[in-house]
Amino acid sequence: MKEYTTKKVEELLQSGVKLNLIDVREIKEVREGKIPGAVNIPLGQLEFRLKELEKEKEYVMVCRSGGRSGRAVQFLESYGYRAVNLAGGMLDWEGEVE
């Protein structure tokens, strides 16, 4: 499974790279703060919202610690999507939050 560190994602965002961030945490968790621009699709809803995603794009999956986002990456890859896990998740994130 492909993974990015939180530092790498922060550097990419700061340099102006457009990342497709999907936060798979529950809504109440996301209310506490998320990476700017991330779209919230709770892990339990991901299979029902696949039509919102495009197979040509790469998605960076985010959760609290990297476990749920890792499962999301495996799920998406099994359907032919390109996805990357944010290693360490929001616990390791030191960048801006909204």
N, CA, C and O atoms as CSV, one atom per row, in Angstrom:
chain,resi,resn,atom,element,x,y,z
A,1,MET,N,N,0.840,-1.177,0.000
A,1,MET,CA,C,0.000,0.000,0.000
A,1,MET,C,C,0.891,1.248,0.000
A,1,MET,O,O,1.845,1.358,0.771
A,2,LYS,N,N,0.553,2.161,-0.872
A,2,LYS,CA,C,1.304,3.411,-0.956
A,2,LYS,C,C,0.904,4.312,0.213
A,2,LYS,O,O,-0.275,4.422,0.549
A,3,GLU,N,N,1.907,4.959,0.832
A,3,GLU,CA,C,1.645,5.847,1.962
A,3,GLU,C,C,2.422,7.144,1.802
A,3,GLU,O,O,3.510,7.169,1.227
A,4,TYR,N,N,1.847,8.209,2.318
A,4,TYR,CA,C,2.531,9.499,2.428
A,4,TYR,C,C,2.638,9.813,3.912
A,4,TYR,O,O,1.748,9.477,4.694
A,5,THR,N,N,3.731,10.458,4.293
A,5,THR,CA,C,3.835,10.967,5.652
A,5,THR,C,C,3.035,12.257,5.741
A,5,THR,O,O,2.716,12.877,4.727
A,6,THR,N,N,2.716,12.651,6.964
A,6,THR,CA,C,1.999,13.908,7.138
A,6,THR,C,C,2.855,15.084,6.667
A,6,THR,O,O,2.328,16.051,6.117
A,7,LYS,N,N,4.154,15.009,6.876
A,7,LYS,CA,C,5.065,16.075,6.435
A,7,LYS,C,C,5.028,16.213,4.917
A,7,LYS,O,O,4.982,17.329,4.397
A,8,LYS,N,N,5.048,15.090,4.202
A,8,LYS,CA,C,5.019,15.136,2.740
A,8,LYS,C,C,3.730,15.788,2.255
A,8,LYS,O,O,3.765,16.638,1.365
A,9,VAL,N,N,2.598,15.402,2.825
A,9,VAL,CA,C,1.322,15.978,2.406
A,9,VAL,C,C,1.294,17.472,2.716
A,9,VAL,O,O,0.833,18.270,1.900
A,10,GLU,N,N,1.784,17.845,3.882
A,10,GLU,CA,C,1.821,19.264,4.248
A,10,GLU,C,C,2.689,20.049,3.260
A,10,GLU,O,O,2.307,21.132,2.817
A,11,GLU,N,N,3.852,19.499,2.920
A,11,GLU,CA,C,4.744,20.168,1.962
A,11,GLU,C,C,4.099,20.285,0.585
A,11,GLU,O,O,4.207,21.326,-0.063
A,12,LEU,N,N,3.426,19.223,0.130
A,12,LEU,CA,C,2.747,19.266,-1.167
A,12,LEU,C,C,1.673,20.342,-1.184
A,12,LEU,O,O,1.566,21.106,-2.144
A,13,LEU,N,N,0.875,20.403,-0.119
A,13,LEU,CA,C,-0.184,21.408,-0.042
A,13,LEU,C,C,0.393,22.823,-0.008
A,13,LEU,O,O,-0.125,23.726,-0.665
A,14,GLN,N,N,1.469,23.009,0.761
A,14,GLN,CA,C,2.085,24.333,0.859
A,14,GLN,C,C,2.701,24.778,-0.460
A,14,GLN,O,O,2.791,25.975,-0.733
A,15,SER,N,N,3.125,23.818,-1.284
A,15,SER,CA,C,3.733,24.167,-2.569
A,15,SER,C,C,2.677,24.350,-3.661
A,15,SER,O,O,3.013,24.618,-4.815
A,16,GLY,N,N,1.405,24.205,-3.296
A,16,GLY,CA,C,0.331,24.455,-4.246
A,16,GLY,C,C,-0.167,23.247,-5.003
A,16,GLY,O,O,-0.990,23.385,-5.908
A,17,VAL,N,N,0.313,22.056,-4.654
A,17,VAL,CA,C,-0.160,20.839,-5.313
A,17,VAL,C,C,-1.605,20.577,-4.875
A,17,VAL,O,O,-1.918,20.625,-3.685
A,18,LYS,N,N,-2.476,20.301,-5.841
A,18,LYS,CA,C,-3.885,20.000,-5.549
A,18,LYS,C,C,-4.007,18.513,-5.234
A,18,LYS,O,O,-3.842,17.666,-6.112
A,19,LEU,N,N,-4.298,18.208,-3.975
A,19,LEU,CA,C,-4.488,16.822,-3.555
A,19,LEU,C,C,-5.979,16.558,-3.362
A,19,LEU,O,O,-6.730,17.440,-2.946
A,20,ASN,N,N,-6.382,15.360,-3.665
A,20,ASN,CA,C,-7.762,14.928,-3.442
A,20,ASN,C,C,-7.797,14.202,-2.100
A,20,ASN,O,O,-7.565,12.996,-2.026
A,21,LEU,N,N,-8.087,14.951,-1.050
A,21,LEU,CA,C,-8.081,14.414,0.306
A,21,LEU,C,C,-9.473,13.946,0.692
A,21,LEU,O,O,-10.453,14.673,0.528
A,22,ILE,N,N,-9.552,12.729,1.203
A,22,ILE,CA,C,-10.812,12.193,1.711
A,22,ILE,C,C,-10.597,11.781,3.161
A,22,ILE,O,O,-9.760,10.929,3.458
A,23,ASP,N,N,-11.355,12.391,4.050
A,23,ASP,CA,C,-11.285,12.098,5.473
A,23,ASP,C,C,-12.369,11.073,5.790
A,23,ASP,O,O,-13.558,11.363,5.665
A,24,VAL,N,N,-11.960,9.881,6.198
A,24,VAL,CA,C,-12.914,8.796,6.435
A,24,VAL,C,C,-13.364,8.680,7.896
A,24,VAL,O,O,-13.984,7.692,8.287
A,25,ARG,N,N,-13.044,9.700,8.690
A,25,ARG,CA,C,-13.498,9.699,10.081
A,25,ARG,C,C,-14.990,10.013,10.146
A,25,ARG,O,O,-15.585,10.482,9.176
A,26,GLU,N,N,-15.572,9.749,11.292
A,26,GLU,CA,C,-16.980,10.059,11.511
A,26,GLU,C,C,-17.167,11.576,11.587
A,26,GLU,O,O,-16.231,12.317,11.887
A,27,ILE,N,N,-18.387,12.018,11.310
A,27,ILE,CA,C,-18.693,13.446,11.246
A,27,ILE,C,C,-18.293,14.167,12.532
A,27,ILE,O,O,-17.726,15.258,12.474
A,28,LYS,N,N,-18.579,13.578,13.686
A,28,LYS,CA,C,-18.245,14.244,14.957
A,28,LYS,C,C,-16.737,14.400,15.130
A,28,LYS,O,O,-16.287,15.368,15.742
A,29,GLU,N,N,-15.950,13.466,14.603
A,29,GLU,CA,C,-14.494,13.584,14.673
A,29,GLU,C,C,-14.001,14.726,13.782
A,29,GLU,O,O,-13.108,15.483,14.161
A,30,VAL,N,N,-14.591,14.833,12.605
A,30,VAL,CA,C,-14.180,15.850,11.643
A,30,VAL,C,C,-14.497,17.250,12.162
A,30,VAL,O,O,-13.782,18.204,11.854
A,31,ARG,N,N,-15.555,17.374,12.940
A,31,ARG,CA,C,-15.919,18.680,13.520
A,31,ARG,C,C,-14.800,19.234,14.391
A,31,ARG,O,O,-14.705,20.448,14.570
A,32,GLU,N,N,-13.958,18.372,14.931
A,32,GLU,CA,C,-12.843,18.806,15.779
A,32,GLU,C,C,-11.701,19.378,14.958
A,32,GLU,O,O,-10.768,19.956,15.515
A,33,GLY,N,N,-11.762,19.227,13.647
A,33,GLY,CA,C,-10.739,19.778,12.762
A,33,GLY,C,C,-10.348,18.789,11.689
A,33,GLY,O,O,-10.207,17.590,11.931
A,34,LYS,N,N,-10.173,19.335,10.477
A,34,LYS,CA,C,-9.747,18.501,9.353
A,34,LYS,C,C,-8.753,19.291,8.519
A,34,LYS,O,O,-8.627,20.507,8.662
A,35,ILE,N,N,-8.055,18.588,7.653
A,35,ILE,CA,C,-7.116,19.239,6.747
A,35,ILE,C,C,-7.940,20.082,5.775
A,35,ILE,O,O,-8.914,19.588,5.208
A,36,PRO,N,N,-7.562,21.351,5.572
A,36,PRO,CA,C,-8.321,22.201,4.661
A,36,PRO,C,C,-8.491,21.553,3.278
A,36,PRO,O,O,-7.536,21.060,2.679
A,37,GLY,N,N,-9.724,21.572,2.802
A,37,GLY,CA,C,-10.026,21.013,1.492
A,37,GLY,C,C,-10.400,19.548,1.492
A,37,GLY,O,O,-10.848,19.025,0.471
A,38,ALA,N,N,-10.224,18.871,2.622
A,38,ALA,CA,C,-10.573,17.445,2.681
A,38,ALA,C,C,-12.080,17.277,2.635
A,38,ALA,O,O,-12.823,18.059,3.228
A,39,VAL,N,N,-12.523,16.248,1.925
A,39,VAL,CA,C,-13.940,15.900,1.837
A,39,VAL,C,C,-14.191,14.774,2.834
A,39,VAL,O,O,-13.443,13.798,2.883
A,40,ASN,N,N,-15.246,14.918,3.625
A,40,ASN,CA,C,-15.572,13.894,4.612
A,40,ASN,C,C,-16.494,12.843,4.004
A,40,ASN,O,O,-17.630,13.131,3.627
A,41,ILE,N,N,-15.979,11.618,3.917
A,41,ILE,CA,C,-16.788,10.451,3.554
A,41,ILE,C,C,-16.475,9.385,4.598
A,41,ILE,O,O,-15.483,8.669,4.460
A,42,PRO,N,N,-17.302,9.263,5.646
A,42,PRO,CA,C,-17.024,8.257,6.675
A,42,PRO,C,C,-16.812,6.872,6.060
A,42,PRO,O,O,-17.469,6.512,5.084
A,43,LEU,N,N,-15.902,6.112,6.633
A,43,LEU,CA,C,-15.539,4.805,6.094
A,43,LEU,C,C,-16.769,3.939,5.818
A,43,LEU,O,O,-16.826,3.265,4.790
A,44,GLY,N,N,-17.744,3.946,6.710
A,44,GLY,CA,C,-18.937,3.128,6.533
A,44,GLY,C,C,-19.805,3.544,5.349
A,44,GLY,O,O,-20.662,2.776,4.911
A,45,GLN,N,N,-19.593,4.751,4.828
A,45,GLN,CA,C,-20.366,5.236,3.685
A,45,GLN,C,C,-19.602,5.130,2.368
A,45,GLN,O,O,-20.174,5.350,1.301
A,46,LEU,N,N,-18.329,4.798,2.437
A,46,LEU,CA,C,-17.472,4.840,1.251
A,46,LEU,C,C,-18.017,3.998,0.101
A,46,LEU,O,O,-18.061,4.468,-1.036
A,47,GLU,N,N,-18.431,2.769,0.376
A,47,GLU,CA,C,-18.906,1.907,-0.709
A,47,GLU,C,C,-20.162,2.456,-1.378
A,47,GLU,O,O,-20.413,2.182,-2.552
A,48,PHE,N,N,-20.949,3.228,-0.639
A,48,PHE,CA,C,-22.189,3.783,-1.184
A,48,PHE,C,C,-21.957,5.103,-1.924
A,48,PHE,O,O,-22.847,5.594,-2.618
A,49,ARG,N,N,-20.771,5.666,-1.774
A,49,ARG,CA,C,-20.475,6.964,-2.392
A,49,ARG,C,C,-19.370,6.881,-3.451
A,49,ARG,O,O,-18.797,7.899,-3.840
A,50,LEU,N,N,-19.077,5.664,-3.912
A,50,LEU,CA,C,-18.034,5.476,-4.924
A,50,LEU,C,C,-18.288,6.300,-6.179
A,50,LEU,O,O,-17.342,6.740,-6.833
A,51,LYS,N,N,-19.550,6.513,-6.522
A,51,LYS,CA,C,-19.875,7.256,-7.752
A,51,LYS,C,C,-19.398,8.708,-7.684
A,51,LYS,O,O,-19.334,9.385,-8.710
A,52,GLU,N,N,-19.064,9.193,-6.479
A,52,GLU,CA,C,-18.546,10.553,-6.325
A,52,GLU,C,C,-17.061,10.640,-6.674
A,52,GLU,O,O,-16.520,11.736,-6.823
A,53,LEU,N,N,-16.404,9.492,-6.804
A,53,LEU,CA,C,-14.961,9.452,-7.060
A,53,LEU,C,C,-14.687,9.111,-8.516
A,53,LEU,O,O,-15.509,8.490,-9.190
A,54,GLU,N,N,-13.513,9.527,-8.990
A,54,GLU,CA,C,-13.096,9.262,-10.364
A,54,GLU,C,C,-11.861,8.366,-10.350
A,54,GLU,O,O,-10.912,8.615,-9.608
A,55,LYS,N,N,-11.884,7.326,-11.175
A,55,LYS,CA,C,-10.774,6.375,-11.190
A,55,LYS,C,C,-9.480,6.982,-11.714
A,55,LYS,O,O,-8.400,6.458,-11.440
A,56,GLU,N,N,-9.572,8.092,-12.472
A,56,GLU,CA,C,-8.346,8.697,-13.010
A,56,GLU,C,C,-7.582,9.499,-11.958
A,56,GLU,O,O,-6.402,9.800,-12.138
A,57,LYS,N,N,-8.251,9.840,-10.872
A,57,LYS,CA,C,-7.616,10.658,-9.837
A,57,LYS,C,C,-6.991,9.782,-8.756
A,57,LYS,O,O,-7.371,8.627,-8.564
A,58,GLU,N,N,-6.026,10.365,-8.061
A,58,GLU,CA,C,-5.438,9.702,-6.899
A,58,GLU,C,C,-6.001,10.371,-5.651
A,58,GLU,O,O,-6.064,11.597,-5.568
A,59,TYR,N,N,-6.401,9.569,-4.698
A,59,TYR,CA,C,-6.997,10.069,-3.469
A,59,TYR,C,C,-6.083,9.784,-2.283
A,59,TYR,O,O,-5.532,8.690,-2.157
A,60,VAL,N,N,-5.930,10.783,-1.416
A,60,VAL,CA,C,-5.177,10.624,-0.179
A,60,VAL,C,C,-6.202,10.438,0.934
A,60,VAL,O,O,-7.008,11.325,1.216
A,61,MET,N,N,-6.152,9.276,1.551
A,61,MET,CA,C,-7.136,8.906,2.559
A,61,MET,C,C,-6.618,9.259,3.953
A,61,MET,O,O,-5.476,8.958,4.301
A,62,VAL,N,N,-7.482,9.905,4.745
A,62,VAL,CA,C,-7.111,10.432,6.060
A,62,VAL,C,C,-8.053,9.871,7.125
A,62,VAL,O,O,-9.256,9.746,6.897
A,63,CYS,N,N,-7.497,9.538,8.281
A,63,CYS,CA,C,-8.315,9.205,9.449
A,63,CYS,C,C,-7.574,9.670,10.698
A,63,CYS,O,O,-6.668,10.498,10.608
A,64,ARG,N,N,-7.943,9.155,11.836
A,64,ARG,CA,C,-7.324,9.595,13.092
A,64,ARG,C,C,-5.865,9.150,13.186
A,64,ARG,O,O,-4.991,9.955,13.508
A,65,SER,N,N,-5.596,7.864,12.903
A,65,SER,CA,C,-4.248,7.343,13.111
A,65,SER,C,C,-3.649,6.614,11.909
A,65,SER,O,O,-2.458,6.303,11.912
A,66,GLY,N,N,-4.450,6.338,10.887
A,66,GLY,CA,C,-3.954,5.644,9.706
A,66,GLY,C,C,-4.541,4.263,9.497
A,66,GLY,O,O,-4.321,3.654,8.450
A,67,GLY,N,N,-5.291,3.749,10.477
A,67,GLY,CA,C,-5.883,2.417,10.359
A,67,GLY,C,C,-7.089,2.372,9.436
A,67,GLY,O,O,-7.126,1.592,8.484
A,68,ARG,N,N,-8.074,3.213,9.723
A,68,ARG,CA,C,-9.280,3.240,8.879
A,68,ARG,C,C,-8.949,3.700,7.466
A,68,ARG,O,O,-9.495,3.182,6.493
A,69,SER,N,N,-8.055,4.669,7.360
A,69,SER,CA,C,-7.691,5.145,6.020
A,69,SER,C,C,-6.961,4.048,5.257
A,69,SER,O,O,-7.093,3.961,4.036
A,70,GLY,N,N,-6.196,3.213,5.945
A,70,GLY,CA,C,-5.544,2.079,5.302
A,70,GLY,C,C,-6.562,1.095,4.756
A,70,GLY,O,O,-6.399,0.572,3.654
A,71,ARG,N,N,-7.622,0.838,5.533
A,71,ARG,CA,C,-8.698,-0.042,5.055
A,71,ARG,C,C,-9.411,0.590,3.863
A,71,ARG,O,O,-9.810,-0.106,2.929
A,72,ALA,N,N,-9.570,1.912,3.901
A,72,ALA,CA,C,-10.207,2.622,2.786
A,72,ALA,C,C,-9.367,2.499,1.514
A,72,ALA,O,O,-9.909,2.314,0.424
A,73,VAL,N,N,-8.044,2.600,1.656
A,73,VAL,CA,C,-7.155,2.443,0.496
A,73,VAL,C,C,-7.324,1.050,-0.103
A,73,VAL,O,O,-7.479,0.913,-1.317
A,74,GLN,N,N,-7.296,0.024,0.730
A,74,GLN,CA,C,-7.451,-1.345,0.240
A,74,GLN,C,C,-8.792,-1.530,-0.460
A,74,GLN,O,O,-8.867,-2.177,-1.504
A,75,PHE,N,N,-9.848,-0.965,0.114
A,75,PHE,CA,C,-11.175,-1.066,-0.479
A,75,PHE,C,C,-11.196,-0.386,-1.851
A,75,PHE,O,O,-11.658,-0.970,-2.831
A,76,LEU,N,N,-10.699,0.841,-1.913
A,76,LEU,CA,C,-10.702,1.569,-3.182
A,76,LEU,C,C,-9.859,0.862,-4.239
A,76,LEU,O,O,-10.266,0.765,-5.396
A,77,GLU,N,N,-8.694,0.372,-3.847
A,77,GLU,CA,C,-7.833,-0.329,-4.801
A,77,GLU,C,C,-8.524,-1.579,-5.345
A,77,GLU,O,O,-8.330,-1.934,-6.507
A,78,SER,N,N,-9.320,-2.243,-4.524
A,78,SER,CA,C,-10.014,-3.451,-4.982
A,78,SER,C,C,-11.053,-3.136,-6.057
A,78,SER,O,O,-11.484,-4.029,-6.787
A,79,TYR,N,N,-11.453,-1.871,-6.156
A,79,TYR,CA,C,-12.405,-1.440,-7.181
A,79,TYR,C,C,-11.722,-0.647,-8.303
A,79,TYR,O,O,-12.390,-0.025,-9.129
A,80,GLY,N,N,-10.391,-0.677,-8.320
A,80,GLY,CA,C,-9.662,-0.049,-9.404
A,80,GLY,C,C,-9.355,1.422,-9.234
A,80,GLY,O,O,-8.950,2.080,-10.193
A,81,TYR,N,N,-9.539,1.961,-8.026
A,81,TYR,CA,C,-9.216,3.360,-7.752
A,81,TYR,C,C,-7.769,3.467,-7.272
A,81,TYR,O,O,-7.199,2.503,-6.761
A,82,ARG,N,N,-7.187,4.650,-7.443
A,82,ARG,CA,C,-5.831,4.919,-6.965
A,82,ARG,C,C,-5.931,5.683,-5.649
A,82,ARG,O,O,-6.529,6.758,-5.590
A,83,ALA,N,N,-5.346,5.126,-4.605
A,83,ALA,CA,C,-5.442,5.748,-3.290
A,83,ALA,C,C,-4.140,5.595,-2.520
A,83,ALA,O,O,-3.379,4.648,-2.717
A,84,VAL,N,N,-3.911,6.561,-1.635
A,84,VAL,CA,C,-2.702,6.608,-0.806
A,84,VAL,C,C,-3.140,6.807,0.638
A,84,VAL,O,O,-4.057,7.581,0.913
A,85,ASN,N,N,-2.493,6.115,1.550
A,85,ASN,CA,C,-2.799,6.252,2.970
A,85,ASN,C,C,-1.962,7.366,3.583
A,85,ASN,O,O,-0.766,7.471,3.311
A,86,LEU,N,N,-2.594,8.205,4.419
A,86,LEU,CA,C,-1.851,9.204,5.187
A,86,LEU,C,C,-1.365,8.527,6.466
A,86,LEU,O,O,-2.129,8.362,7.416
A,87,ALA,N,N,-0.100,8.138,6.486
A,87,ALA,CA,C,0.476,7.427,7.628
A,87,ALA,C,C,0.453,8.322,8.867
A,87,ALA,O,O,0.883,9.475,8.819
A,88,GLY,N,N,-0.049,7.783,9.965
A,88,GLY,CA,C,-0.099,8.532,11.216
A,88,GLY,C,C,-1.361,9.361,11.387
A,88,GLY,O,O,-1.692,9.772,12.499
A,89,GLY,N,N,-2.059,9.606,10.299
A,89,GLY,CA,C,-3.333,10.316,10.349
A,89,GLY,C,C,-3.282,11.665,11.045
A,89,GLY,O,O,-2.236,12.308,11.134
A,90,MET,N,N,-4.438,12.070,11.531
A,90,MET,CA,C,-4.559,13.390,12.161
A,90,MET,C,C,-3.792,13.466,13.476
A,90,MET,O,O,-3.470,14.565,13.929
A,91,LEU,N,N,-3.494,12.340,14.095
A,91,LEU,CA,C,-2.682,12.375,15.309
A,91,LEU,C,C,-1.286,12.930,15.023
A,91,LEU,O,O,-0.693,13.590,15.877
A,92,ASP,N,N,-0.765,12.668,13.836
A,92,ASP,CA,C,0.581,13.152,13.455
A,92,ASP,C,C,0.533,14.473,12.699
A,92,ASP,O,O,1.573,15.103,12.504
A,93,TRP,N,N,-0.649,14.908,12.269
A,93,TRP,CA,C,-0.771,16.115,11.455
A,93,TRP,C,C,-0.404,17.351,12.265
A,93,TRP,O,O,-0.961,17.583,13.337
A,94,GLU,N,N,0.534,18.143,11.753
A,94,GLU,CA,C,0.954,19.374,12.435
A,94,GLU,C,C,0.609,20.610,11.600
A,94,GLU,O,O,0.868,21.742,12.010
A,95,GLY,N,N,0.025,20.377,10.433
A,95,GLY,CA,C,-0.326,21.483,9.551
A,95,GLY,C,C,-1.621,22.166,9.948
A,95,GLY,O,O,-2.182,21.925,11.017
A,96,GLU,N,N,-2.073,23.022,9.053
A,96,GLU,CA,C,-3.291,23.795,9.260
A,96,GLU,C,C,-4.507,22.868,9.325
A,96,GLU,O,O,-4.562,21.836,8.658
A,97,VAL,N,N,-5.467,23.265,10.142
A,97,VAL,CA,C,-6.747,22.547,10.215
A,97,VAL,C,C,-7.877,23.565,10.108
A,97,VAL,O,O,-7.723,24.740,10.442
A,98,GLU,N,N,-9.010,23.076,9.634
A,98,GLU,CA,C,-10.202,23.939,9.575
A,98,GLU,C,C,-11.355,23.271,10.276
A,98,GLU,O,O,-12.449,23.833,10.338
